[in-house]
């Protein structure tokens, strides 16, 4: 049965809380970052539909139009095969319809694209502002932190483990077993306590031996 006041239980609960807190912090940050990104994208699309799309029907220079979209980190997809694959297999995230045309935000393989439909034509752009690899990097950092916490927990438990042996030896000593002793090769407070206990048992044995020898001399 585990002692509820055990230092091992306390340490375990502290590290478990740290692990869970780190996990929830990571999840919260990713969710928050995605929400901020979505809000920023909605604002971007509002500006595009208000200021850029109306010009699309009157624009005779496609390159000039694409240059305007570059200001929004939108790069044209000119490969028809890639464009077809994206449009056939993507998921619509946002949709905006205006009198001048429609704009769609679609997701494909963790990347975002903007699909524009207008009287002039249909065009696909990749949104380079969204960098999904950031979440892989955050995941690596999260795992690194978790590993550090686990390593710290294992190391601390290993350093505290001699306390159990020390307790058992103290109980034996209290029950009259004067041979009780403990050897710990640690240069810390636990090692100091163990050495002090070993010194105590040694001194007690020496005193008892001296007393026994003294009594024998008196009796003779």
Steps between C-alpha positions, in 0.01 A plus 500: 500500500634841401546750779307813404761716672787322322758731348511268198126546446534877539785518249309276257190720522708815443664359188171357373341842542790658312466250214124553470536879526760500223273288280198726552714811445617359167144412392369840612775687315445309175124556520550868582749543215262334255213723615717810459610381155140439394396845623794658318409310184140615517624858520734435207219355289278792585764738366549284191128479423453871565806646328648240267222282362300798360805581287521147367226543244667807357860378520653406166843422644494178700858551618410841639206351686716220641752761611227664708420168662867447583455780754273255683759218476296327231704320234327384178481128422571478127534122476156379385562148632576629850207742485264218399625275781456776757149592387386138480633391839493814715262598777323836496583696815352841414283629218421856394270594212489853355337656193842496335589139573551238768798423719562170677753405764574130459730264689702226336773294668535750787540788257259780423402623156277778372278423205354799315206472262403798286372594158860534385595148602580265785835520678669314783754649741696344780498687830862504611423683823382178661795290607378166630855381567502739796274257683742217432771717652278577798428129533872423509553769764208360700640146486843631600352673805304186591815288472689744722223477761496120484879485523493739796232287668696176455820666621329647807331170590834326465659755734218462753484121487767454776256669741295180506806292583597752766154480655511120507842500666384755759205275586735203539730710718206614714399134542842423644687381192831679557646357178272722298691725264464654159755595239408768249743645250331837471659836571180669608281542807367144476855369486589716801207358699595144403863560601386655828282195567789264423722704732231485770468120481877467504534721810216322679663163432836634621342634821317174563818300442689731738226462760505122463878494536481731802244277672712193434802666658298591808366148536852360490 
